[in-house]
């Protein structure tokens, strides 16, 4: 008799669960029957196979993997290839300068459609090599409801099926059930941006669209409104130009801050890069937390602004100045400075003396990184446009130097390297409610702008389109958006001017996983009191309440139901659940899936009831012969 496990959603998070379950269950002689519910292409999630090639991933291909470690080579007979290794084995080529081709390299940003192909291949590869004690059924249908029966089984309901299982894992990712419903933001509303190619396909040439946001989603919309309508970027030497098709949409780009994301610097870090923080380390955060402990109670809450942010700023400053010294004074001087930082601390007289001869304009300044557009510039459309062009050009110059050779980009990129420390501080109400709100509302947007920007190429394209007048930023920082009173369309009003547009696209995706954006499955779990929204005392950051092993917590505070959640539904108790796994990383979706799987296996062992499968004993329904190539 098999223990039946339902897995709802088979995107990247479901894939991580499947990878870890196939590996860890090998240690247990337990028969498991997996029911996978996925209406789309398994493995892909939002990285669909039909999207255009101009939409790029936001991470270099050498830093993406679907596979964790394995103790049994038979489970992964042809290895555990990263996205780069998989693409290289297929002789995938990058087109450079519009015409020349070369084989893919570790630091390339690949089209998202290629990532989708890799994830789907990974699903099929894992499925055809499942251990003999795991059987699987793929249901290509959406789940409408999950509920508990009187005999403690879990009932999964679709439009046409009723499947009884012993446990369920929610890996539902981004819900798109309300994708046609306009998004409401703090300065207006607009169509949701995805899928961008469908959103803009039917609009007439020269149609005027307002795009709220200057980040990753906005750049996707801009690509669809230009490249997606026949335009082309051509590079001659170092100069990038845009060749219009005449079918472009007219784009008004606006945001409340008026600040674009910074470009991701050219990657100079290897796929084995494992940065060890000096100041913003988990040990230092533990030490800060211990200062609040007066007994043996659980971990004490930190104030993010006073306890954690200074450590982050010190880490950025340390990287900035050691990189600056290495570039201007040589490696030996950089080593001396690093030793002084470690020995005496960033505010010591020793460090201040070593830094005293650095010109003021070359000093690290947190305020200059986070401050908004200078007020005098925001009041004049021409001044704001010139300022924005200057900012973009300067940012691209730094990005071309690389994330190890540019002092500024090295300092910003360390925000990605210390993400495990930030997660340790924040996860599961690790900070006070007030500072949790500050963290999400104030710090995270700054962090995203500095460290989670688009590939250099995409920001360069934004600059070229702005120079060519195809993108209009004449509103300056936006203040209000409202329908026109006498005809179809909208008025965008900003500090520097106003613009009329025919359509609005809200390309500013909220990080929080709110109740209103939750799928019908999660809403049904909440209404039946099986689950509850996560809260940090009086603050609600979003997401489902789960234990540290990702088991769902009920309305009455118990975690007794065999229901788990991974990824987007847990964005609240967990921080930054949207990322993909990095090869060899110690803090990744694969690690979270492993914690979840260990709890599932413990539940199976503790469950004395074993109910026979309605399907009986059977071979894997998705079994395929092993392939000799990736």
Secondary structure, 3 states (H helix, E strand, C coil): CCEEEEEECCCHHHHHHHHHHHHHHHHCCCCEEEEEECCCCCCCCCCCCCCCCCCECCCCHHHCECCCCCCCHHHHCCCCCEHHHHHHHCCCEEEECCCEEEECCCCCCCEHHHHHHHHHHHHHHHHHCCCCCEEEEEECCCCCEEEECCCCCEEEECCCCEEEECEEEECCCCCCCCCCCCEEECCEEEEECCCHHHHHHCCCCCCEEEEECCCHHHHHHHHHHHHHHCCEEEEECCEEEEECCCCCCEEEEECCCCCCCCCECCCCCCCCCCCCCCCCCHHHHHHHHHCCCCCCCCCCCECHHHHHHHHHHHHHHHHHHHHHHHHHCCHHHHHHHHHHHHHHCCCCHHHHHHHCCCCHHHCCCHHHHHCCCCHHHHCCHHHHHHHHHHHHHHHHHHHHHCCCCCHHHHHHHHHHHCHHHHHHHHCCCCECHHHHHHHHHHHHHHHHHHHCCCEHHHHHHHHHHHHCCCEECCCCCEEEEEECCCCCCEEEEECCCEEEECEEEECCCCCCCCHHHCCHHHHHHHHCCCCCECCECCECCCCECECCCCEECCCCCCCCCCEEECHHHHECCECCCCCCECCCCCCCHHHHHHHHHHHHHHHHHHCCCCCCCCCCCCCCCCCCCCCCCC
